[in-house]
Amino acid sequence: MELLANAKINLTLDILRKREDGYHDLQMVMQSVTLADRLTVTPAQGAEGQAVSDLRFLPTGSKNLAQTAAAVFRAATGLGGEVDVSIQKHVPVCAGLAGGSADAAAVLRAMNQLTGAGLPTEKLAEMGAKAGSDVPFCVLGGTALAEGRGELLTPLSPLPPCRVVICKPPFSVSTPQLFGRVNVRKIVRRPDTAGVIAALEAGDLAGVARRMYNVFEDVLEPRRYGEIASIKAALIDCGALGASMSGSGPSVFGLFDSEHDACSALARLEESYRDVFLCAPAGADYEV
């Protein structure tokens, strides 16, 4: 079976509190986009399934999230055998775009169909939480409010039609280190999550864009923050209605209501960066 694994962006990312278990309670408005990996899932040729991709540094066995998801599915249902997963990577890794989580979610959807299990999306999302915090949303797709560690999902009105330009600068950001720098009581600037949800319900793209924010931006190292801010400024200069960092970064995205402006932003950023993408919002119904 061939299927797509769509990346996600965070229209908002807020950290509400630190929990007794060491995790943080989050509140995020998340959106699937058409930037996607392409997966092929087939019965395993050997005793154990492998995950192969065009990126040689990615793990191929059980440490790959795609294989983790397959194991979770088998354990939860008792259905299906080992599978091989071939991944054509288009979503940058360690980028705040949930590329690995999207691959894991795609494997859950594939095994659900290949085994004839016929499980509802909500059940697959519940399984996905055992593979990673972003996997449940990647199973659901579309536009959703994610709470808890990301596993508590509420579908939202879709993001209005627009173009999305994503730029990943050439460095990675450590998610644990970012969480380690967060002092919830000292967070001053937060996204207007309720306002974003209301703007989505009203079909107001500009209203969504001007309310976007990611609290992780305030705890970045100064030199990293400077580059993130520079990319955001370039997107706005080219006509983006709003721009923000996605997840724990470092990818930055802008929302455009003009194809011409989005293409201009793409061309401008491509002068300085390798990983720049023009895409659009994706709905909950994935291509198979």
C-alpha positions in Angstrom: 0.0 0.0 0.0 1.2 3.5 -0.9 0.1 6.5 1.1 1.1 10.0 2.1 2.3 11.2 5.5 1.4 14.8 5.8 3.5 17.3 7.9 1.9 19.6 10.4 2.4 23.2 11.5 1.5 24.8 14.8 -0.8 27.7 14.3 -0.4 28.2 18.1 1.7 26.5 20.8 1.1 27.4 24.4 2.5 25.7 27.6 0.0 25.8 30.4 1.7 24.0 33.3 4.3 21.4 34.3 2.8 18.2 35.4 3.8 16.0 38.3 4.9 13.3 35.8 7.5 15.7 34.4 5.7 16.4 31.2 4.0 19.7 30.4 0.3 20.4 29.6 0.2 22.0 26.2 -2.5 23.8 24.2 -1.9 23.9 20.5 -3.9 24.6 17.3 -2.4 22.2 14.7 -2.8 22.0 11.0 -1.9 19.4 8.4 -0.2 20.6 5.2 0.3 19.1 1.8 4.1 18.8 2.3 4.3 15.0 2.8 6.5 11.9 2.8 5.4 9.0 0.6 5.3 5.6 2.2 5.0 2.1 0.8 4.0 -0.6 3.3 4.5 -4.3 2.3 4.7 -7.6 4.1 8.2 -8.0 5.5 10.8 -9.9 3.5 12.7 -11.0 6.6 11.9 -12.1 10.1 11.8 -8.5 11.3 10.4 -5.5 9.5 12.6 -2.7 8.2 12.1 0.9 7.6 14.3 2.2 4.7 14.4 5.8 3.3 16.5 8.0 1.1 18.2 9.4 4.3 20.9 7.0 5.3 21.2 8.4 8.9 17.7 7.4 9.9 17.3 4.2 11.9 16.0 1.3 9.9 14.7 -1.1 12.6 12.6 -0.8 15.8 14.0 2.6 16.6 12.3 4.1 13.6 8.9 5.5 14.6 7.3 3.8 11.6 8.3 0.4 13.0 7.3 1.5 16.5 3.8 2.2 15.2 3.6 -1.2 13.5 4.5 -2.9 16.7 1.9 -0.8 18.6 -0.8 -1.8 16.2 0.1 -5.5 16.4 0.2 -5.4 20.2 -3.1 -3.6 20.4 -5.0 -5.7 17.9 -3.2 -9.1 17.6 -3.5 -8.5 13.8 -1.0 -8.3 11.1 2.6 -9.5 10.7 5.9 -7.7 10.3 6.0 -5.1 7.6 8.6 -3.3 5.6 8.2 0.4 5.2 9.9 2.4 2.4 9.9 6.1 2.9 10.5 8.8 0.4 11.4 11.7 2.6 10.2 15.2 1.7 9.5 16.5 5.2 12.7 17.7 6.8 13.7 15.8 10.0 14.2 17.5 13.4 12.3 20.4 12.0 9.2 20.9 14.2 7.0 19.5 11.4 6.3 16.0 12.8 7.8 14.2 9.9 8.6 11.0 11.9 5.2 11.2 13.7 3.5 11.5 10.3 5.2 8.4 9.0 4.1 6.5 12.1 0.5 7.7 11.7 0.6 6.6 8.1 1.7 3.1 9.1 -1.2 2.8 11.6 -3.6 3.8 8.8 -2.0 1.3 6.4 -2.1 -1.6 8.8 -5.7 -0.8 9.7 -6.6 -1.3 6.0 -4.2 -4.1 5.2 -5.5 -6.2 8.1 -9.1 -5.4 7.6 -9.3 -4.3 11.2 -11.6 -1.4 10.3 -10.8 0.6 13.5 -12.2 4.1 13.7 -9.8 7.0 13.5 -10.2 7.8 17.2 -8.9 4.3 18.1 -5.9 4.6 15.8 -5.1 8.0 17.4 -5.3 6.4 20.8 -2.8 3.8 19.7 -0.6 6.5 18.2 -0.1 8.2 21.6 2.0 5.1 22.5 4.4 5.9 19.7 4.8 9.6 20.1 3.0 12.8 21.3 2.4 14.2 17.8 1.2 10.8 16.3 -2.4 11.1 17.4 -2.8 14.4 15.6 -1.1 13.1 12.5 -3.6 10.2 12.5 -6.5 12.6 12.8 -5.2 15.3 10.4 -6.9 18.5 9.3 -7.3 21.2 11.9 -7.5 20.4 15.6 -6.9 21.7 19.1 -4.4 19.4 20.8 -4.1 19.4 24.6 -2.4 17.4 27.3 0.8 16.1 25.8 -0.8 16.5 22.4 -3.0 13.4 22.6 -6.3 15.1 23.6 -7.7 16.2 20.3 -10.7 18.3 19.3 -11.4 18.8 15.6 -11.8 22.4 14.6 -13.2 24.3 11.6 -10.7 24.0 8.7 -8.1 26.7 8.0 -9.4 28.8 5.0 -7.8 28.2 1.6 -4.4 29.7 1.5 -0.7 29.1 0.6 1.8 28.1 3.2 5.6 28.8 2.8 7.8 26.8 5.2 11.5 27.5 5.7 13.8 25.3 7.8 17.1 27.0 8.7 20.2 24.7 8.7 20.3 23.8 12.4 18.3 21.7 14.8 16.7 22.7 18.2 16.7 20.3 21.1 13.1 19.9 22.3 14.2 18.7 25.9 16.5 21.7 26.2 13.7 24.1 25.2 11.3 22.6 27.7 14.2 22.9 30.3 14.3 26.6 29.7 10.6 27.2 30.1 9.4 28.7 33.3 5.6 28.6 32.9 5.1 31.3 35.5 7.3 33.7 33.6 5.7 33.3 30.2 4.5 36.8 29.2 3.5 36.5 25.6 1.0 33.8 24.7 -1.0 33.0 21.6 -4.6 34.0 21.4 -5.8 30.4 21.1 -9.5 31.2 21.7 -9.2 34.0 19.1 -7.7 31.6 16.6 -10.5 29.1 17.1 -13.1 31.8 16.7 -11.4 33.1 13.5 -11.4 29.5 12.1 -15.1 29.2 12.8 -15.6 32.5 11.0 -13.4 31.5 8.0 -11.2 34.5 8.8 -7.7 33.7 7.5 -6.3 37.1 8.5 -7.8 36.8 11.9 -6.0 33.4 12.4 -2.7 34.7 11.0 -2.4 37.7 13.3 -3.1 35.7 16.4 -0.5 32.9 15.8 2.3 32.5 18.2 4.6 29.9 19.7 5.9 30.4 23.2 9.0 28.4 22.5 10.3 31.4 20.4 10.9 33.2 23.7 13.3 30.6 25.1 15.4 30.1 22.0 19.1 30.8 22.3 19.7 34.5 21.1 21.6 33.5 18.0 18.9 31.0 17.0 16.1 33.5 17.8 17.8 36.1 15.6 17.6 33.7 12.6 14.0 32.7 13.3 13.0 36.4 13.6 14.8 37.1 10.3 12.9 34.4 8.4 9.6 35.7 9.9 10.4 39.2 8.8 11.2 38.1 5.3 7.9 36.2 5.1 6.0 39.3 6.3 7.9 41.6 3.9 6.8 39.3 1.1 3.1 39.6 2.1 2.5 36.9 4.6 -0.6 37.6 6.8 1.3 36.2 9.7 4.3 34.0 10.5 5.4 31.7 13.3 7.7 28.9 14.3 6.3 25.4 14.2 6.6 23.0 17.1 10.0 23.2 18.8 11.5 24.5 15.6 13.4 25.6 13.9 11.0 25.6 10.9 9.2 28.9 10.3 6.0 29.3 8.2 3.9 32.1 6.8 0.3 32.1 5.7 -0.5 33.8 2.4 -3.8 34.7 0.7 -1.9 35.5 -2.6 -0.2 32.9 -4.8 2.0 35.6 -6.2 3.2 36.7 -2.8 3.8 33.2 -1.7 5.9 32.5 -4.7 7.9 35.7 -4.1 8.6 34.6 -0.6 9.6 31.1 -1.8 12.1 32.6 -4.3 13.5 35.1 -1.7 14.1 32.5 0.9 15.6 30.0 -1.6 18.4 32.5 -2.1 19.6 31.7 1.5 18.1 28.4 2.5 17.9 24.9 1.0 14.8 23.6 2.8 12.0 25.9 1.6 8.6 24.6 0.6 5.4 26.0 -0.9 2.3 24.0 0.2 -1.3 24.4 1.3 -3.5 23.2 4.2 -4.5 19.5 4.0 -7.8 18.2 5.2 -8.5 15.1 7.4 -9.1 12.9 4.4 -5.6 11.7 3.3 -4.8 10.4 -0.2 -4.2 6.7 -0.3 
